[in-house]
Amino acid sequence: MAPMSQAWAFSFLLLLALFSSFLICSSNGERVFLYPQSPKVSSIVSKRYRTAYHFQPPKNWINGMCRPMYYNGFYHEFYQYNPNGSLWGNIVWGHSVSTDLVNWIRLEAAIERDTPSDINGCWTGSATILTGGQLVIIYTGADTEKRQVQNIVLPKNQSDPYLREWIKVGDNPVIEPVGPGLNSSQFRDPTTGWIGPDGLWRIAVGAELNGYSAALLYKSKDFLTWTRVDHPLYSSKTFSMWECPDFFAVLPGNKSGLDLSAAIPNGAKHVLKMSLDSCDKYMIGVYDLKLDTFVPDTVLEDRRLWLRIDYGNYYASKSFFDSKKGRRIIWGWTNETDSSSDDVAKGWAGIHAIPRTIWLGGDGKQLLQWPVQEIESLHTGEISHQGIELKKGDLFEIKGTDTLQADVEIDFELTSNNNTDPFDPSWLLDTEKHCREADASVHGGVGPFGLVVLASDNMEEHTTVHFRVYKSQHKYMILMCSDLRRSSLRPGLYTPAYGGFFEFDLEKEKKISLRTLIDRSAVESFGGGGRVCIMARVYPVALVDDGGARMYAFNNGSSTVRVPQLRAWSMTRAQVNVNKV
Ligand code: DQQ
């Protein structure tokens, strides 16, 4: 391609934006940096921040998944929902159904707080399809004494395609928080059941046991009477409690999903996912059927080094085996990053990330994720560019798509690996700090290069999603950042610089891919074919006041990078919970 006609001076613009946000003053002889008076900005209460194709109800608070599932022609999304307001509380199970994971029909709540064993909240749980096809949901109830107990509901009419009504069984609670060392207020979020060679069902429940985090194991013949196994499925002394454990099997290098209750093929690995530290982490290992324990391939004492499902704003995810398409899908919750009073004013808070196909990489070392293919049904007006060359400081404007609702895919190809800066393993302990220190305005050898999204005309507001390439002893390490620090001029927002590293065989793979789904206040990115995912929330003033934003590809590293392929689509609005049946 001919040299870009619109290559702007990237560093200059970025510096301009930086300095417009700070004042440098002299006080008592010292030079100090001061934030300027907050500029007058329009109210955050704007429909324009509501997402167009991410899952959310029409109003009120939502949080984590209650185990989505596919059954009899419909996908079911159950979620933690406050029917009375936009802050956490009064939690019931919201329920929506879909045939395509994109458009959703809102139903009445599936489980409400109306018995002594859930009067203080119907918290997270899971659905299981028992042998013979009986559907069952097990969920955590906060009881009259605010103890966390596990309850069962069954569909009233299993042939109702929407499964609208659920009946609580008389035996509730089926599991109580009893036993030595168990904290009765930290005992929740049962997994989907799986059946062992002895014909008994198993579930794991997140718990605090003797002050430490555990996925407790329970067994049952009939899914109603449960016995706690004398050892947990897995436990760790690194933290006090795990929420939302998820346990599933995967085959290295195979994108097909596995049903944990079906025969697990030789060579399969198991994954234990847990929610802690405001993020979802996981371990890959082996499920020892004889001992009934999960044995991780690697045990890292420092939990900052544990692998993460997503390095951004993503929590309480649950996965399920989609028998319709033979894949495993994972789904997580993304909170607002404005203030609680903003959420009260808006009348809504929380979205769910795009459902992602999840599988294990061929080396068996890490999970990969990719937005479910169905989301592409929203694509419209494709634009594409080939053979762009981005030299140091280049900014290439991506025009012709709706920059507020877009799906962008870019491949970056390095012209040389000679300039790669050395990798320092200590960065792994705090990738956000490294993303702050080595941000998009800091020149590197190879990188930073990536995308600038939701940028105002003068760049005062912008969000970058970008890579840097480092050389470690025998391999390359790629840093992916999603830097929100300049995403908005609004005061009082949480605007971190998220980041994650992945290993990359540059000699073999050559191209580093980035896919970013922009959905108004959501920026969801997939780096290196889904090795690092970063979900983020942003509230640019320009989105409300100017009604638009700009999008660019950029490079700010010494080495030129090529973009052999750039494709972008506008995303049409999905029908998300607009219709109630
Ligand atoms: N939120 C739920 C719990 C879960 C936590 C309560 C995860 O079941 O542990 O709304 O966000």
Boltz pocket constraint, residues with backbone or C-beta under 6 A from the ligand:
constraints:
  - pocket:
      binder: B
      contacts: [[A, 63], [A, 64], [A, 80], [A, 91], [A, 123], [A, 124], [A, 140], [A, 188], [A, 189], [A, 243], [A, 244], [A, 315], [A, 316]]
      max_distance: 6.0
